[in-house]
Amino acid sequence: MGARRYGILASDDRWLERLRLELAWFTGQAALRSRGAGAILRFARVRPRRRGGFQPLRAHEITPQFLDRAIRALKRWNYDFLGMDEVCRRAVTLPEKRRFVALSFDGASKDLIDFAYPMLAHHAVPFTVYVPTAFPDGVGQAWWLGLEQVIARESRINLMMGEREQRFTVTDNAEKQALFSHLESWLRSLSPADLSAAIADLCTRYRIDLAALSRAASMDWEDLAKLAADPLVTIGSATVNYPVLASMKDTAASREMAMGKAVAEAAFGRDVRHFAFPFGDRTSFRRSHVMMAEEAGFASAVSTIPGIVDAEGRTNLRALPRISWDGRVRSLRMLRVLVSGVAFAPVRPTATSQT
């Protein structure tokens, strides 16, 4: 069964987008039309490149070597590296001569302390890590990793989808990738309780220890304490369990946001002022969640909706855009075009843009 059987786009769209960005570089738009106050870059995992054709999460990974090259390049391009407190200030004041970049890391992955932090400390640049507090507690479910392992190991997969048992046969990497995308989308559409039951059923069937897998992939509190002791590191919150907020009732979503903040503040003994919407795309949170972030006392909330940050209050601080770097791409030219803002439409002022 091919990729299109599940309604998954082929690589043509990604290739065309890459071509558009490369053309922007060669036509000089990145140098001539840079706009906005700056950009927030979003990364998930930083680790050495792995072998193997089936790597469905590779788009969310970069290598330590690319992180090093990107930081060096951004310094050459005269960007100011900022923490999130300063990003918030720049977003509501008059534009400054130099544009900024802020580095952010989602998920509190173990790779951050093992591979990214030595590089970040070497360059002495600030960054923000958004912590879902169930994971350093050892009880978070990295269900996407369990799904990846099942599909990587098996060629015939059965699972309950709703009230029906579905059977899939995947014989090559393209089919495995398509199935992963299909099941990931389905799982994200479920309520947290239903998602947990579905992934538990799948992992039990195929003898995947999801709890051990999740613990091994996440930093613990000792790792996070090391980061928190660094004045260049900002600790932010990403709820407790990292759920898709749009799949929850408002009261439960509000509780997840408030509890994540409270647990992080108790653990680190400081105010936690910045928040990341779990997954953060347009389908994973709603306008009501933006309002909840303000009510919970967060000074900012970041999404994964692509864009740049404008000055003078033109960007909503509780729905900040971020540029999620695709780890399958290693082009610094494309990075320069993206952080320049050329690739994104101007943001119009909104009534909720001010602090």
N, C-alpha and C positions, 0 to 999 in steps of 0.2 A: 504494500500500500504506500503510495507516494505522499509527499508533503501536502499537496493540495487537497487530499481526501479530507483532511481536518480543517480546511479553510485557512491554512497557514500560507502567508505570502512567501514567494520564492525570494532568492537573493537579489533579484533585479532592482527592487525598490531601494535596497541598501546601497547597491552599486551606483544607482542614479543620484542618490543623495550625496555620496562621496564625490562623484564627478562634479556636482554643483558646487560643493565646497572647494574643490581643487580649482575650479574655474574662477571662483571668487578670489582665491589667492593670486592666480596668474594675471588677473585683470587689475590687481592692485586695490580692490575694494577694502581689504582688511586694513590697509595703511591709510586710505583716504577717507573712509567713512566710519571709523570706529565711533561707537555711540554708547550712551549709558555711563553709569558711574563705575561699573565693574561686573565681575562674574563670580559665581560660586560654583566650584567644581565638586562633583560628587563621585566618590569611589566606594566600592564595597569590599573587594578582596584584593590584596597585594601579595603575590607569591610567585615563585619561579614558574616558568611555562612548563606545562605537563605534556607528555606524549599521549596520543590516542585521538581517534577521529570524533568520538562522541563526547563532546564537552558542551552541554546545553547552557551552562552558566558562564561560559568563557567571556561573553560580552560584558559581564560584571566584574571581570578580573583584569588587573594590569600587573606587569612584572615590576620588581624593584628597580630594574634598569630603566624602564620607561618612566617611572616616577622620578628618578634622578634626572633624566634628560628633560622631562617636562619642567621641573623646578628650575634647572639651569636656564632653560629657554625663557621662561617667564621672567627671570631676573634680567636676562639680556634685553627683553622687550620692555623693561622699566616698569613692570607692574609692582604695586605695593602689595605685600602679603598681609592679610588682615585676619584677626579673630572675629567672631560673630558680633561681639559688642561694638567694635568699630565699624563693621558692615552696617549695623543698624544706624549708627550716627551718620555715616556717609550717605545712606539712603534717604535721609530727611533734610540734609543741608544742601547748600549750593554746591554745584559740581567743582571738584578740585582738578588741578592740572593733570595729575597722574591718575590713571585708572587702577583699580584694585582687582585682586583675585583672592578668594578665600577657598581653602582646601577643606573638604568635609568627608567623613568616612561613616558609613552606615553599618549597623549590625553588630558592632563590637566583636568582629572576627579575630580569632587568635592570630591570624596572619598580620594584623596591624602591629602587634607588639613584637612579633618575630622578624618581620621583613620591612614593614613601612617605617616604624618608629626610628630605627637606627638611621635611616636615610633622612627623615624629617629633622631629627636632632642634629645630624651632621650639617644640614643646611640652615639650621636655626630659624625655621619658618613656623609661624603659628598654624594650628589646624584645630578642627572641631571633630569630636567623635560622638555620635548619637547612640545611646545605650538603651536597648530593651532589657529591662532589669531582670526578667525571668531567666535570661541566658547566663549571666555570671552567677546566678543562684543555682544553676545546674538543672533547671526544670523547663527551660524553653524548648520548643519543638522547631527545629530547622527542617520543616517538612519538605522543602524543595531539595534538600540534600538526600533525604530518604527516597524521594521520587527519582532523583537522578541515579542513585545506586541500583534501585530495582530495575529500571529500564536498561542501564548499562549491562547488568548481569543476565537478563532474561531475554528470550526471543518470543515467548508466549506469556502474555500477562492477562490475568483475570482479576476483575475487581467489581465491587458493588458501586454502581452509579445511580443514586436514588434507590428505587426498589428493584432495580434490574441488575443482573450480573452481566457485565460486558467483557468480551474477549477480544484481545488484540494480538496480532502477529506482526513482529517487526524483525526484518532480516538484514537490514543494513543501517548505517549511521544516519542517513537522511530520514528513514522511516522512524528511527528512534527519536531523532530531534523533533519530528512532526508530532509524534505521540506525546513527548514531554511537553511541548507547547500547548497541545490540546488539553492534557490533564492538568497542567499548571493553571490554565485559564479556568477550568471547571472548579478546581479546588479553591481558587481565590474567590469564586462566586458564592461559596458556601458560608454559612454562619460559622463562627469559631468552633462551636461544639460539634457541628456536622463535619467540619474539616478535620478536626482532631480524630473523630471516629473513623473517617474514611482513610486517613493516612495510617492510623494504627492498624486497621484491617489489612491494608496493602502491605505494610512492613512485616506484620505477623505472618502473612501468607508466604512471604519470600525471605523470612528469617533475617531481616535487617533490624539491628538494635538501634532504633531511632534516638533513644535517650543518650546512649553512649556516643553516637555520631554527633549529636547536637552539642554535647559537653566538650568533645574534642575540638570542635570547630570554633568555640567561643572563648573569649578571654574570661578569666575569673576575677574576683574582686581584688586579688593581689596584683594582677596585671593592671587593672584599672587604677588602683591606688598609685602605682608607679607613674602612670600617665598624669593623673590628677595633681601629682606633686610638681609637675613641670609647669612653670608660669606661661609657657607658650601654648599649652593645651587647654581648650575649652571643652568641658563635659556637658553634653546635651542629653535630652531624653528622647526616647522613641517608643513610649508606652511601656507596658509591662511585658506583654506576650507577643508584640509585633503582629497584631491582627489587621485585616483589611477593615478599616473603620466603616466603610460604606456598607459592609455586610452585617453591621451591628445596629441594635436599637440605640437611639441617641443617649439614653441614660447609661447604657453599658459603655459606649464609646467615650463619654465624658469621664466615667470612672477610670477607664484604662489610661486616659491622658493624665488625670489628676494623680492617680496612684503611681504611675511611672515617675512623675516629678517628685512626689513625696518620698519614694524609696530611694531615688538617686540623691536627694538632698540629705536624707538620713545617713546614707552610706559615705558621702563625701564631706558632710558638715559644711555645706555652702549652698547658696542659692543656685538653682538650675534654671537658667533664664531662656534657654533655646530648645526648640522642639523640631523633630523631623516626623512628618506623616509617614507611617509605614507604607512601603512601596511607592507612595507619593505621586502616582500618575493620576490622570483625570478620572479614572474609574474607581479609585481607591478611597477618595474622600470627597466630601461635599462642602458647600458654603457653610453649612451649620457647624462643621468641624473647625473651620477657620475661626468662627466666632467662639467656639469652645476653647481654642488655644488662647485667645485673649482672656477669656473668663478664668482660665486656669492660672493666669499670671505669667505666661510666656511673653518675652519681649519680641521673639521672632518664631516663625515656623517655616520650615523649608519643605518644598515639594520635589518631585523629579520632573516637573513640567519644564521643558527647555526654555531658556531665555536668559536675559541679563537683568541686572539691577539698575534701575534709574535713580537719579538724585531727586531732591526737592519733593519727596513724598509721593512720587508717581508710581511706586511699586508697593503693594500691600506687604507689610512686614510679616504678616501671619500667613502669607501664601507666596513666599519667595521662590522664584524659579532657580533651578540649578542645571548645570550642564553635566549630564551623566556620560562619562567617557566610555566608549565602546572598546573593550580590551582586545578586540580582534584587529584594531587599527593602530598603527604605530607612527602615523604621520604628524610631525610637529607643525607642518603647514596647515593641516586641518584644525589642529588645536588653536593656532593663532587666529584663524578665521572665526572659529566659534567664540573665543573669548572677546573678540573685537565687537561682537554683536551684530555683524553684518547679516548673519544667517537668520536673524529673528525680527519679526515685525515689531514696530514701536509699541510700547505699552501706553494705553491711554490712562489718564488720571481717573481714580475711582474714589468714591466717598469714604472708603475704608482704608485708604492708603496710609493715613497718618498714624503715628503712635498714639 
